[in-house]
Amino acid sequence: MTVTASTVVDGPFLSRLRWSFGGETVDDFDEHVHRSVPGYREGHNIIAQLSDFFVWEGSRVIEVGCSTATLTRLLAERHASTNATFHGVDIEPRMVDQARKRCSGLSSVNIELADAQRIDFTGSSFVVMYYTLQFFPPDHRLALLQRICTEMRPGGALVLFEKTRTPDARLQDLLNQMYEDFKLQAGFSADEILKKSHCLRGVLEPLTTALNLQLLNTAGFIDSWPIYKYLAFEGFLGVKPLF
């Protein structure tokens, strides 16, 4: 299975029939993702604050789908006084190249080109999936979360940010329209928004809030809770039991 970078952007590659994070996507990734995802920077700040509770001496911090490693670098700089190590993982070679450039000079950071299903989470105490899991086939998500929980240190945490669906059709329509307004106000044309929607078909598969929490609980993150919500964009915290 192929899993790409952490979130979505708009640009000239919209002419493709199916969404991809490869090729030219990396060139304008950071600029466009801030315009495409409400609260993108705020989510980084929330994760950075949460990391204070879960980045321990000697632990591993892993970002799955790190894209250009903006968040990985932020976490490494925040905890520079510890001996924790920080690992950014992505499957797209050009994203990895950009991430390595961004983190050059930080000896505590390692950027790896790898599929998420082959990552070793042993010894980790803080794992981040920032708009990443939504690109996995739904029937593959539980197995990955279970392995993260099993290999993670007791008391560690997974932070999961996802685009979500509502269980109510009328409310879903309302949120869709508000999100379209957000993107129009960010400078995207109606044609760009429509093309984006088409090329994400069969690629991006959001779940409801309840199903995301059920996934975390079933995987072993018994203590899980929503920590952020703006329209259909949500953050969740799952903590592995100590015993």
N, C-alpha and C positions, 0 to 999 in steps of 0.2 A: 504494500500500500504506500502511496505517496502522500505525505503531509507537508504543506508548504508553510510560509511564514505567518506571522501572528495576526495580521488583520488586512483590511482591504483598502485599496486606493483606486483613483480614477485616472485615466490618461489615454494616450494614443493606442494602447493595447486593447481598448474596448472593442476594436474591430474583430477580435478573436471570438470564436463561437463559444469557447469555454474558458473560464477564469484560470489564470496562472500567475504565480508570484515570481516566475523566472523572467529572463530576458531584460527588457527595458524597465520593468517595474521598479527595480531598486534605485534607479537614477533620481526619481522624485518621490520616493516612498515616504520619507519623513514629513515633507511638506503636505502631501495629499492626505495622509492618514489623519493628520490633525484636523483637516477640513471635513473628512468623511465620517469620523467617529465622534459623537458628542462626548465631552468629558475625557478625551484621551489623555491629556496631561494630568488632569485631576486623578485619574485612575493610577497613574504612575506614582503620584504623591501619596495616595492611600496605601499602595503596596510598600512604598519606602517606609512609611510610618509603621505598618504592621511588621515589617522585617525586624524592627528593633526587639520584638518579643521572641523571634525564632531563629535569628542568626547567632549561633553559639561558637565558642572557641573550638576550632578544629572541624566545624561542620562544612557541608557542601551546600551551596545555593545553586539551583538549576532553573534556567528559564527555557522552557520548551517552545520552540518557534520564536527565537529571539530577533528575527529579522535583522535590522542594522545595529542591534545591541544598545539602543538608547537606555532601556531600563536596566539591562545587565550592568552597564557602566555606572549608572546612578547608584545601584545597590553596592557595587564594589567600592565606590568612592565614599559612600556613607559609612561603610564598615571597614575602612582602611586600617583602623587600629587593631583589628582582630586578626587571627590567623586563619579565618575562614577562606574557602576558595569559591570562585564564582564561575559557573559553566553556562555558556550560551550555546544552544543547539538549534540548527536549522538545516533544512534539506536542500535549500537552493544555493548553489555555489556562489553566485554573485552577491547574495545577501551575506553569506559567510565572509567573503572578501571584504565587504564594507564593514561588517561587524569587527573584524580583526583590525582594520585600520582605526576604527573608533576606540578600540580598547588597547591599542599599542601603548606600551609604557606602563601598563598595569600588570604587574607580575602575578597578581592573584586571580587573573581572569584567563580562562581558556575558552576559545570558540571552536566548536566542533561541527563538521559537516556530517550529519547523520539523520537517519529516520528516527522519529520519536519512539517507535516500538523497539528500538535496539539500544536505547539509552540505559545505562546502569545508574539506578537511583540510590544505590547502597551508600549509607552514611549521610544522606541529605537530611536537612532539617527544615528547608524552605524551598518549595517548588512553585513556580509561577507558570501558568498557561494564560497568556493575555490575548484573548480573542483567537485562540488556536484550536481548541477542542471542537468548535463548531464546524471545522473543515474535515473532521474525521467522519467516516461512515458511522451512523449511530450505533450499529451493532458491534463496533470495535471499541467504543469509548469505555465501557465498564471494565474490560480486561486491562486497559492501560491504567485506569485509575486504581484498580485493585493492586497492580504491580507497584505503582508508586507508593501506595499505602503500606504494602508489605515490606518493601525495601527501605522505606524512610525510617529515621530514628523515632522512637516513641516520643510523643509530645510535639513532633514536627507538624508543619502546616502546608497545605496546598491552597494557593490562591487561584481562583478560576474566574476570568471575566469572559462573558459570552453575550452575543445578541440573543434575545429570547423571543418566544411567541407567547401570546395570551391564550387562555382557553376559551375566550369569548370572541366571536367573529366581529361583532360591532366594535368592541374595544380594539381589536387588531387593526381594523380599518382606520380607526381614529389615529392610532399610533403610526401607522404607515404614512398617513397624510402629513402628520406633524414632522416625521423624519424627512419626507420629501421637501417640506418647507425649510427645514434646517439646511439641507443640501443646496437648495436654491439660494438661500441667504448666504451660503458659503461661496457662491459664485459658479456652481455647476449648472449647466443648461439642462432643460427638460430632456433633451435628446441623450445627453450623457447619463442622466439618471435612469432612463429607460434601458439603454444599452447595458448598463451595469447590472440591472435587474435580470436581464436576459442571460448574460454570460455567467451569472452565479447559480443558475438553475442546475440542480444536481450536484453542486459543489459546496455551498453553504447550507447547512441544515440545522436551524435553531431548534431548541427544545423549550418547553415551558419552564417557569421558575420551579414548579413542583417537581418536574422530572429531573432537573439539574440537581436539586437537593436530594432526591431519591438516589440518583447515581452516586453522589458523594457518600451518603449513608450506607448504601449497599456495598460500596468499595471498601468500607471500614473507617471512613471519616465520620465517626458517630456524632461529634460536635461540629455541626455545620450550620451556616447562617448567611443570609444575604448581607452584604456590607456596603453595597452601592447600587443605586438604580437611577437611570435617567431615560425616560421613554422606554424603549425595548432593550436597553443596554444595562447589564447587571454584573455585579461582582459578588463572588461567594467565597467564604472562608471555610475550609474543612480542616479540623485538627485531629491528628491520630491520637488515640488514647495512650496514656502512659503505661497502662497495664492491660 
